[in-house]
Amino acid sequence: MNGWNTKPLKDSEWKAALQYIQPDFLLQMWEVLRMWAEKYKPMSWVWVDTELHYASAMRHLLAWKKWELVDKESWLSHLIHAACNLHFIHYNEKK
């Protein structure tokens, strides 16, 4: 060992490792949110009861579990739709 400090110059141990979030996942979530805004109104999901978001998430997860990979209305992954519903629930819990 040459006496140099082997500790990293920047301590990132407790910082969010955002590089592991797939950009495609976020872009598809944005697409679901855009489609929601066109079908209903922007941010109208804020006023939807949490139980309805939960029911929708479960329908998408069950469809995915039955090997229906994409939603027939949007042609996006059921998992992305479920993630958006979970996002809605999380947002509403915080407010």
N, C-alpha and C positions, 0 to 999 in steps of 0.2 A: 504494500500500500504506500502511496506516495505522500501521505499526510493531508491530501485534499479532503475536504468534508464531502462525504458521499450522500448527504441529505440533499434532496432536490432544492433548487434555488427558489422555487415557488411552492408553497404548501397548499395543495389542492385537495387534500384528503377529505375534507368535509364540504367541498363545493359540488354542486350538481354537475354531473357528467353528461351535459346535454348533447355531446357528440354521439351518444348512443341512441338518441331518439331519431328514428328514420324520417328524413324529410318527406318522403312519399306518404307516410302515415299522416303527418300534419297537413299536407296538401289535400289529401282525400277528406280529412275532417273539414277543412275549409270548404271543399266542394259540397259536402252534405249541408253545412251551414248556409252556403249560398243558395242551394236548392230550397232549403226551408224558407229563407227570406223571400224567394220568388213565389213559393206556394202559399205562404201565409204573410207575415210581415217580419222585417228585420227585428231580431231580439224578442219576438213574441213568445219564444219558448220560455222566457223568464216567468211568464204568468201561467204557465201550464202546471197543473198539480204534479208533484213529485211522483205520486203513484202511477200516473199515466206515462211518465218518462221511464219508470221502472218496468212497467208492463211492455212498453215498446222495446226496451233493451232486452228483455227476456225473449220476446218474439224473434228478435234478430239473432240472439244467441242460439235459440232452439232451431231456427232455420239453418244456421251454420252447422250446428251439430248433426242435422239431417243431410249434410253434404250439399246444401244449397248455398253455394259460395257467394253469390251476388244477389242483391236486392233487384227484383224484376222491374221496379219503377225507376230506380236511379242507375242501375248497372254498376253500383259500387258495392264493396264488400259489406256483408252483414256485420262483420266485426267492427268496421269503421262506424256504421250506424249505431251499434251498441256503445261504442266508445263515446260518440257524441251524446247519447242519452245519459251515460254516466257523467260526462262533463256537465250536462244540464243539472243533474241531481246534485253534484258537488257544488256548483255555482249557487244553487238555491239554498243549500245547507249553510253556506257562508254568509248569505245576506240576512 
